[in-house]
Amino acid sequence: METLLETVEQLKKSELETLIKTRINEFSDIKHGSINDIFKELCFCIMTANCGAEKCIEIHEKINKEFLNLSQPN
């Protein structure tokens, strides 16, 4: 357990800390975005519950604004 805590402390002092803080700020900023941006983020979150994040990022980038216009097939 002590090794784990030491590793966490080292990571806190690395460039990873900056990356994590940047991502947290990006997520915080979404609440100030347009309703369309919030909806697209919601779509991404729903997708990640059903498959891996990398695949969802790929799909999200391909669909992008079409999340706002696509309809479900009958």
DRENDO-1510 file (C-alpha; in Angstrom, 1 decimal, always signed):
<recs>
REC; n; res; u; v; w
REC; 1; MET; +0.0; +0.0; +0.0 .
REC; 2; GLU; +2.9; +2.4; +0.8 .
REC; 3; THR; +4.3; +1.9; -2.7 .
REC; 4; LEU; +0.9; +2.8; -4.2 .
REC; 5; LEU; +0.8; +6.0; -2.2 .
REC; 6; GLU; +4.3; +6.9; -3.2 .
REC; 7; THR; +3.4; +6.3; -6.9 .
REC; 8; VAL; +0.3; +8.5; -6.6 .
REC; 9; GLU; +2.4; +11.3; -5.0 .
REC; 10; GLN; +5.0; +11.0; -7.8 .
REC; 11; LEU; +2.2; +11.3; -10.4 .
REC; 12; LYS; +0.8; +14.3; -8.7 .
REC; 13; LYS; +4.2; +16.0; -9.2 .
REC; 14; SER; +4.4; +15.0; -12.9 .
REC; 15; GLU; +3.1; +16.4; -16.1 .
REC; 16; LEU; +0.1; +14.1; -15.6 .
REC; 17; GLU; -1.2; +16.5; -13.0 .
REC; 18; THR; -1.4; +19.3; -15.5 .
REC; 19; LEU; -3.2; +17.1; -18.0 .
REC; 20; ILE; -5.7; +16.0; -15.4 .
REC; 21; LYS; -6.4; +19.5; -14.3 .
REC; 22; THR; -6.9; +20.6; -17.9 .
REC; 23; ARG; -9.4; +17.8; -18.5 .
REC; 24; ILE; -11.3; +18.6; -15.3 .
REC; 25; ASN; -11.6; +22.2; -16.4 .
REC; 26; GLU; -12.9; +21.1; -19.8 .
REC; 27; PHE; -15.6; +19.1; -18.2 .
REC; 28; SER; -16.4; +22.0; -15.9 .
REC; 29; ASP; -16.7; +24.3; -18.8 .
REC; 30; ILE; -19.3; +22.2; -20.6 .
REC; 31; LYS; -22.0; +23.4; -18.2 .
REC; 32; HIS; -21.5; +26.9; -19.7 .
REC; 33; GLY; -21.8; +25.7; -23.2 .
REC; 34; SER; -24.8; +25.7; -25.5 .
REC; 35; ILE; -27.6; +23.2; -25.0 .
REC; 36; ASN; -26.3; +21.4; -28.2 .
REC; 37; ASP; -22.8; +21.0; -26.8 .
REC; 38; ILE; -24.3; +19.6; -23.6 .
REC; 39; PHE; -26.4; +17.2; -25.5 .
REC; 40; LYS; -23.5; +16.0; -27.6 .
REC; 41; GLU; -21.5; +15.4; -24.4 .
REC; 42; LEU; -24.5; +13.5; -23.0 .
REC; 43; CYS; -24.5; +11.3; -26.1 .
REC; 44; PHE; -20.9; +10.5; -25.6 .
REC; 45; CYS; -21.4; +9.6; -21.9 .
REC; 46; ILE; -24.2; +7.3; -22.8 .
REC; 47; MET; -22.1; +5.6; -25.5 .
REC; 48; THR; -19.2; +5.0; -23.1 .
REC; 49; ALA; -21.5; +3.0; -20.8 .
REC; 50; ASN; -21.8; +0.4; -23.6 .
REC; 51; CYS; -18.3; +0.3; -25.1 .
REC; 52; GLY; -14.7; +1.5; -24.7 .
REC; 53; ALA; -13.8; +5.2; -24.6 .
REC; 54; GLU; -11.4; +5.0; -27.6 .
REC; 55; LYS; -14.1; +3.6; -29.8 .
REC; 56; CYS; -16.6; +6.2; -28.5 .
REC; 57; ILE; -14.2; +9.0; -29.2 .
REC; 58; GLU; -13.8; +7.7; -32.8 .
REC; 59; ILE; -17.6; +7.5; -33.3 .
REC; 60; HIS; -18.2; +10.8; -31.6 .
REC; 61; GLU; -15.8; +12.6; -33.9 .
REC; 62; LYS; -17.4; +11.0; -37.0 .
REC; 63; ILE; -21.0; +11.8; -36.0 .
REC; 64; ASN; -20.2; +15.2; -34.3 .
REC; 65; LYS; -23.0; +17.6; -35.0 .
REC; 66; GLU; -25.2; +14.9; -36.5 .
REC; 67; PHE; -26.1; +13.8; -33.0 .
REC; 68; LEU; -28.4; +16.8; -33.1 .
REC; 69; ASN; -30.2; +15.7; -36.4 .
REC; 70; LEU; -30.1; +12.0; -36.7 .
REC; 71; SER; -33.2; +10.0; -36.1 .
REC; 72; GLN; -33.6; +6.5; -34.9 .
REC; 73; PRO; -34.5; +4.1; -37.7 .
REC; 74; ASN; -37.9; +2.5; -37.5 .
</recs>
